[in-house]
Amino acid sequence: MCWLEYATLERRYGEPQTIRALFQKALKAVTDWPYYIIDEWLMYERHFGTLNDVMKCVQAGGEVSVFFCNLMSMKVFYITI
């Protein structure tokens, strides 16, 4: 995934706020396997962030999970009609 490579590059040379903004942007842009982005972001926050940063990441991951669960249930609904 290009987003994860970009995040790795930013982690080496960028600022923490830039990296967090990158993860948020990636979550909005990625439609296939957003859980990879969430996992990387959560790992970053566990190493370098505060508890508040980790909680923001978990909340963003929960919002993505709800969105994709709703999307998948809609697909199942359309298939059963």
PyMOL commands that set and color helices and strands:
alter all, ss='L'
color gray80, all
select helices_A, chain A and resi 2-13+16-29+34-48+51-80
alter helices_A, ss='H'
color red, helices_A
deselect
rebuild
show_as cartoon
